[in-house]
Amino acid sequence: MTIRPPVEPQLARRHRAATLALNGGLAHDPVTNAIAPNISMSVNNAFTPGDGSFSADGVPDLTALPFLYAGWTNPTVRQLELRIAALEGADDALATASGTAAATAVFFTFLKAGDHLIVSDVCYAGVHELACKLLPDYGIEVSTVNLSRLDDVVAAIRPNTRLIHAETPCNPLLRLTDLAALAELSKTHGILLAVDSTFATPVATCPLAHGADLVIHSLTKFINGHGDALGGCVAGRKDLVERIRSRAGVYFGAALSAQNAWLIMRGIDTLFPRMQAMSASAGKIAAFLQAHPAVSSVVYPGLPSHPQHDLAQRQMRVPGAMIIFQVRQLDAVAHRMAHESEVFDYAFSIGHQRSLVVLLKTQDLLRSTFALDPAQLADYRRYAGEGVLRLSIGLEDTQDLIDDLDHALRT
Ligand SMILES: Cc1ncc(COP(=O)(O)O)c(C=O)c1O
């Protein structure tokens, strides 16, 4: 199935990122001149005599209508796709029902039985489990590699390696991958590189500019930013996105709803100021935690103590809004955060306007998700010890967040 794209806005100049976040890919409504995106809820669009949607002999032409059925795309979803493409400096993008659906779409488009996938040994648990527990059932070989160690990547490459799936900063460690170096390596071996950039957002890093082939997002997180819509996307070169759309976009049934696309676009309008404010707040909170006697370790890409601080400075324009930290009395502090916090909500997920905290115990994640060899485990513990509290910093006053943490740390 081929889907003809709608007319895309042509800009005379390439604008800077914050302007692109507002206007990139967005066209005024051609009928009403509405500036804000419309929401088009229709599941289907009609073939209308005289509008070119019938062939000369009167047969409906499936390739003539830009929008046919919302399972493939829809005017509001398409508007979001164009905005994501503009933000990431991509030719095109495909929106999906969730971030996990976007990763699934990439895996099942570029991998078949007999192929080999290299996936980060630590990344978002759902995608890690999809790669390691489901893909082998389909005859796909999978290796889990610490992608911050290029020698380990080289050692893992096989003649049938087709795809590397990276995540930077990775969930939950906030460990980084050197995208330019990994992209060079992937290109040398003719391997596609897909990067989940959910934690970074285009405000911090645009993976395609560092040489990646595809960038994946959970739009559920910072890009929507309001905790009220699931969504995902993958962006990149036109031919790659077209392949994903024609396979997974059509046959997986994981289309994004128009309503969620509209909510996510509403979120994108404030992505830059939100990320900048949350990142500035996270920097102060990370410094507070690092100075606190009850805290034994803090990982935040903006702290000079981050093991890859140099790379963070090269690759991230802002250090982001995610922090992990260790305390000696992990359970007690987690309990106080869950029961006595006035500002933080104790909850999974990240990237919302309200701050979130959750306890992630190393043993629990090793049991449920990550099968690490001794060197990988040592690296995991270097970042996360026996467990961490993961903070997703929102837009509240920084001092209120610090007061909440200070209270919980006085055990
Ligand atoms: C880095 C990362 N990628 C992907 C996902 C999956 O996103 P979704 O919940 O939209 O499927 C998550 C979810 O937490 C995530 O943290």
The ligand as an SDF file (V2000), in Angstrom:
LIG
                    3D

 16 16  0  0  0  0  0  0  0  0999 V2000
   13.3840    4.9280   26.5130 C   0  0  0  0  0  0  0  0  0  0  0  0
   12.0060    4.3850   26.2970 C   0  0  0  0  0  0  0  0  0  0  0  0
   11.6520    3.9660   25.0670 N   0  0  0  0  0  0  0  0  0  0  0  0
   10.4260    3.4600   24.8190 C   0  0  0  0  0  0  0  0  0  0  0  0
    9.4880    3.3520   25.8190 C   0  0  0  0  0  0  0  0  0  0  0  0
    8.1530    2.7520   25.5100 C   0  0  0  0  0  0  0  0  0  0  0  0
    7.2160    3.7570   25.3420 O   0  0  0  0  0  0  0  0  0  0  0  0
    5.6420    3.5090   25.3450 P   0  0  0  0  0  0  0  0  0  0  0  0
    5.2260    3.3980   26.7880 O   0  0  0  0  0  0  0  0  0  0  0  0
    5.1120    4.7130   24.6460 O   0  0  0  0  0  0  0  0  0  0  0  0
    5.3980    2.2380   24.5950 O   0  0  0  0  0  0  0  0  0  0  0  0
    9.8120    3.7720   27.1170 C   0  0  0  0  0  0  0  0  0  0  0  0
    8.8280    3.6500   28.1970 C   0  0  0  0  0  0  0  0  0  0  0  0
    9.1210    3.9030   29.3480 O   0  0  0  0  0  0  0  0  0  0  0  0
   11.1050    4.3030   27.3550 C   0  0  0  0  0  0  0  0  0  0  0  0
   11.4900    4.7080   28.5820 O   0  0  0  0  0  0  0  0  0  0  0  0
  1  2  1  0
  2  3  1  0
  2 15  2  0
  3  4  2  0
  4  5  1  0
  5  6  1  0
  5 12  2  0
  6  7  1  0
  7  8  1  0
  8  9  2  0
  8 10  1  0
  8 11  1  0
 12 13  1  0
 12 15  1  0
 13 14  2  0
 15 16  1  0
M  END
$$$$
